[in-house]
């Protein structure tokens, strides 16, 4: 297994798990779901001596990208999202108002991530998996060489993402998990959008919402 730099920590306002992934040799890195507290994220990037080459979003709910504008301004890295979540991206103000969170404008995405698209930083390679249901454009980021999956708000430890928010689809999220995620190596470590990590094999056998 190719080792990488990985730092994951919860950020405000709703405890979104933001991840910094970096190549140990080139020091190129991606930031996934910068939901808040940009100062902490940028301090960690500087401490690790990394250069951010992409800002990736699993989906376009406000708590996963409120810090994206500040991160982009500081790093000049492109913001990337699945095109099916463009509508959600453009209604950040509505989302923030619904949850009583201050509205922080974010620039439009610079690039659109497609299903199956290769993701790379330095010599590390991964793949974007379109896993709709929580939102129409929800993505999971799979790094086979590290047995690592960033599942966003699609799959949680013992749970799944909400489908009662904008664009949610209960049937779609079940299908995404069963057909896309549960087909991965059972030893794959899953870092969800909120809460503790888990494993594909464990969720396949015991998740009460999508059990076999």
Secondary structure, DSSP 4 states (H G I P E B T S, - for coil): ----EEEEEEETTTTEEEEEEE-TTT-EEEEE---S-HHHHHHHHHHHT-EEEEEE-S---GGGTTTHHHHHHHH-PEEEE-GGGHHHHTTHHHHHHHHT------PPPSEEPPTT-EEEETTEEEEEEE--SSSTT-EEEEEGGGTEEEEETTEETTEE---SSTT--HHHHHHIIIIIITTS-TT-EEEESSS--EEHHHHHHH-TTT--
